[in-house]
Amino acid sequence: MALSNILKPATAPHGEPVSDFEQLGGRLKTQHNSTLTDFQASAVQPSALNAFHEHCEARALLIANGLMSLQEAVDGLQETAALQGLVAEHGQDTIQAIMAEAFARWPSC
């Protein structure tokens, strides 16, 4: 087999070059094709509450490294939870418990 055949891009039945993604057997969701890859189909979108928990963890890390005050972090997180409807949906006690859990992992919080 000649080297030029190995390096030659693959072509679709209609003669147009196929993308690397297509060559690897992937499927892409587009306006023309609603098929998802198995990986995309199995991916789980994080809930708003889980995203808030991650936000709390990030703020706790900032506090632990002296880049943010505890009061600034708590005020910002509380405002975020209220604006995203998390307080209304899950209750203030749940929101405070998530913040407390995140901050408890870091002694300087």
Secondary structure as UniProt FT lines:
FT   HELIX           3..7
FT   TURN            13..14
FT   HELIX           20..23
FT   TURN            24..25
FT   HELIX           38..42
FT   HELIX           48..64
FT   TURN            65..66
FT   HELIX           70..83
FT   TURN            84..85
FT   HELIX           86..90
FT   HELIX           92..104
FT   TURN            107..108
//
